[in-house]
């Protein structure tokens, strides 16, 4: 008799973990290739677009339980990347107009592990796709009027793959109805 979990049977889980591992190992090669072919600016946008596309596809089958920004980020990172080492802090808030939250990721699912043999690409942050991913989730919630924001922007400002000690994303939110 085969046991199953909420998201599949053990074989499905094993295959999902293997796929995630392969993606993490392949990403440095992909990033290097895109930067070489398209340059850092276009490569960054390409990676953001890839993250946004994944989020839009994921939202066809997943509905978040949380709608407060930091809680939603934690839920999405846990559910789709298995990442639970996320910390957040409000760094700026203007009464009812805008807010900024810094998200620090100490176990990035996309950045390569730090080893001495690996070359770092400092022109681009490996995990910039997460910014596109998070932005697309919030855009979906804004369009469906599930959050009190009219606009959100997510920027990756540090990443382990680019030589930093942790990955850092900044969410900039404008409140109001679109």
N, C-alpha and C positions, 0 to 999 in steps of 0.2 A: 504494500500500500504506500502510495506516495503522499507525503505531507505537503501542504501548501500554506502560503502566507497571504497577507492582504494584497501583495503585488505580484504574486505568482508562485510557482513551485521552486524548489531548491535549484533545479537546473537553470531556470530562467534567471534566478538571482546570481548564480555563478557566471552566466553569460553576460549579464549586465555589468558585474564587477570587472570581468575581463575586458569588456568593451571600454569601460571607463579608464582602465589601466592603459590600454592601447592608445586611447585618445590622448591621455596625459603624456605618454612617451612620444607620440607622433607630433604633438603640437609645436615643440621647438623647431622641428624640421619644417612644418607648415608655415610658421611665423617667419622663419628665415627665408623661405622661398617667396612668400608674398612680399616681404620687405625688399628683397632683391629685385623682383619683377615690377613692383608697383611703387616702391618708395615708402618711407615711414608714414606719411600723412594718409595716403590712399590705403595702405595696409591697415592702419588703425581703423579707418572707416569700414573696410571690408570685414574686419573681425567684429566690430560693433554690429554690423548688419547680420553676420552669421548668428551672433548671440540673440539678436532681436527675432530673427526667423525661428530659431529654436523655441523661444518663449511663446511666440504666436501659435506655433504648432502645439506646444504643450498646453496652452490655455484652451484648446479644443476638448481636452479630457480632464483637466485639473481646475478646480475652483479653490482659491485660497480661503482659509478660515479666518485669517487676520487681515485687517485693513489699516492698522496703524503702521506707518512706514518701516520702522525698525523691526517690528514683529513680523511683518510681511517678508522682509528681506531674510530674516532668520528662517522662516518657514520655507521659503523657496530654496534657499541654499541647502537646508537640511533634506528636503524632499527630493531634490533633483541632483544634488552633488554629494549628499551624505556628509555635508560639512556642518559641524556643530561648534567650531571654534571661531565664532563671529562676535565682535564687540562693537557697540555703537555709542555715539555720543552726539548730542545736539551741540553744534559749535556756534550757531547764530540763529536768532529768532527775532523777527520784527513783528510786533503785534498784529496778528491777523493777515499779514501780507506775504511774507516769505519766511522760509526756514531752511537751514542747512544742517545735514547730519553727516558725520564722518563714520564710515564703516571700516573697521579694521579686521582683516581676515588673516588668521594665524595658521591656517591649514588650507591654502588655496587649492581648489580642485584642478586648476588649469596650469599653474606655474610648475615648471620642472623643479624637482628637489635640488637643493644646492649641493653641488659637488665641484670639486676642483677641476675635473676634466671638462666640464661643460663650458662652452663659450656663452657669454651673456650678450644679448642684443639690447643695448641701452637706448636705442632710438625709439623703442616702442615697448609698451607694457604687455606682457603675454596675456594677462587676464582682462584686457580691455573688452573682450567679448561679454564678460559678466556685466559691464556697464550697459551694453546694448540689451542684454537679457533682462536686467532689472528695469530699465527704461521702458521696454515694450510691455512688461507686466503692468507697470503703473499707468502707461498710456491706455491700455485696455480697461483698467479700472476707472480712469478719468472719463473715457468715452461712455462707459456704462453708469456713470455718476455714482460710483461706489465709494469714492474718496473725496474729501473736500478740496482737492487741488484743481487748478486749471492748467498747470504746466509743471513738468518735472524734467530735470536734466541730471544725468549721472555721469561723473567723470572718474576715470581711474587715474590716480596721481602717483601711486607707488606700486611696485610689484616685486616679488621675490625673484622672478625670472629676469628682471632688469637690475638686480643687484641690491635690492632693499631687504630689510629684515622681515617685512610683512607686506601684504597687499593692502591698499587703501583706496576706497571709493568714496566720493562725496556726492550726496544727493542734495540737489538744490530744488526746492519746491515753492511754487507760487500758489497761494490760497485763493479760492474764489471759484465761481462757476464759469465754465467755458461756454 
